[in-house]
Amino acid sequence: MNVTVLFITDPLCSWCWGTLPEVEGTRDALAGDVHFDLIMAGLQVGRREGLAEYNRQQLQRLWQEVHKVTGQQFSGEIPPDFIYHSEIACRAVEIARRQAGTPPWQFFHRLQRAFYVDGLDINSPDVLAGLLGLPRDEVAAMLLDSYYTMAARNNFELAKSLSANALPGVYLDTGEGNKLVCGGYVTAEQLTADLRERLSAA
C-alpha cells in the first residue's frame, strides 16, 4: 500500500515548532511503513513589514504558551528589523528538498531552530546559506529563481486546497486522497496510535 502522511507546516508557525519533535517521533515509529512529506503552508505571506513592539510582545507571549504546553525551547529573541514574512524561508525549504531529493526534514528542523532558539533572521541569505551549506551568492540567486518561487507557491496552494487552517496539520493518503488526521498540537503517542488505527482500517 502506497501511504503518505503530509505535515502541513510553516517556518513561522510556533505551534509547528512545538509539534515538530512529536511528528519526528511518529516518523521514527512508522519508518518503512509510511512516507512522510513536508508541505509549507505560507502562513505569513501577505504584506512584507516589520513588527511593531505590540506585535513582538504578542509573539513572545504566544511562544511562552507553546513552551508551557509542548516543552519546546524558545529563546524569546526576535531578530532586529525582522520582516514577518515566511515565503523566503519556504523557498529555502524547496532548495533543500531539491538538494536532498527527499523531503528535507533535517533542514526544516534546523531552520525553525535557527529562528526560535538561536534568534536568527531566517529571511537572510547569509543565515540560509549557513543552514543549507551553500555559498551565500548561490543561495541569494536561488531564492529569486522562479523554480523555487513556484515550488513554494504550489505548496501554499496545496495547503489551501486542503483547508489547512489550523497549523500544523496532519493528513493521510492511503490512495483515496488526503484526509485530515489532526490540526494543532498532538503528541507522538497520540498521532502514532491514530495513524496505526487508520492504516489497519484501510
Secondary structure in CASP SS format (residue, H / E / C, confidence):
PFRMAT SS
TARGET T0000
AUTHOR 0000-0000-0000
METHOD secondary structure of the structure
MODEL  1
M C 1.00
N C 1.00
V C 1.00
T E 1.00
V E 1.00
L E 1.00
F E 1.00
I E 1.00
T E 1.00
D C 1.00
P C 1.00
L C 1.00
C C 1.00
S H 1.00
W H 1.00
C H 1.00
W H 1.00
G H 1.00
T H 1.00
L H 1.00
P H 1.00
E H 1.00
V H 1.00
E H 1.00
G H 1.00
T H 1.00
R H 1.00
D H 1.00
A H 1.00
L C 1.00
A C 1.00
G C 1.00
D C 1.00
V C 1.00
H E 1.00
F E 1.00
D E 1.00
L E 1.00
I E 1.00
M E 1.00
A C 1.00
G C 1.00
L C 1.00
Q C 1.00
V C 1.00
G C 1.00
R C 1.00
R C 1.00
E C 1.00
G E 1.00
L C 1.00
A C 1.00
E H 1.00
Y H 1.00
N H 1.00
R H 1.00
Q H 1.00
Q H 1.00
L H 1.00
Q H 1.00
R H 1.00
L H 1.00
W H 1.00
Q H 1.00
E H 1.00
V H 1.00
H H 1.00
K H 1.00
V H 1.00
T H 1.00
G C 1.00
Q C 1.00
Q C 1.00
F C 1.00
S C 1.00
G C 1.00
E C 1.00
I C 1.00
P C 1.00
P C 1.00
D C 1.00
F C 1.00
I E 1.00
Y C 1.00
H C 1.00
S C 1.00
E H 1.00
I H 1.00
A H 1.00
C H 1.00
R H 1.00
A H 1.00
V H 1.00
E H 1.00
I H 1.00
A H 1.00
R H 1.00
R H 1.00
Q H 1.00
A H 1.00
G C 1.00
T C 1.00
P C 1.00
P C 1.00
W H 1.00
Q H 1.00
F H 1.00
F H 1.00
H H 1.00
R H 1.00
L H 1.00
Q H 1.00
R H 1.00
A H 1.00
F H 1.00
Y H 1.00
V C 1.00
D C 1.00
G C 1.00
L C 1.00
D C 1.00
I C 1.00
N C 1.00
S C 1.00
P H 1.00
D H 1.00
V H 1.00
L H 1.00
A H 1.00
G H 1.00
L H 1.00
L H 1.00
G C 1.00
L C 1.00
P C 1.00
R H 1.00
D H 1.00
E H 1.00
V H 1.00
A H 1.00
A H 1.00
M H 1.00
L H 1.00
L H 1.00
D C 1.00
S H 1.00
Y H 1.00
Y H 1.00
T H 1.00
M H 1.00
A H 1.00
A H 1.00
R H 1.00
N H 1.00
N H 1.00
F H 1.00
E H 1.00
L H 1.00
A H 1.00
K H 1.00
S H 1.00
L C 1.00
S C 1.00
A C 1.00
N C 1.00
A C 1.00
L C 1.00
P C 1.00
G E 1.00
V E 1.00
Y E 1.00
L E 1.00
D E 1.00
T C 1.00
G C 1.00
E C 1.00
G C 1.00
N C 1.00
K E 1.00
L E 1.00
V E 1.00
C E 1.00
G E 1.00
G C 1.00
Y C 1.00
V C 1.00
T C 1.00
A H 1.00
E H 1.00
Q H 1.00
L H 1.00
T H 1.00
A H 1.00
D H 1.00
L H 1.00
R H 1.00
E H 1.00
R H 1.00
L H 1.00
S H 1.00
A H 1.00
A C 1.00
END
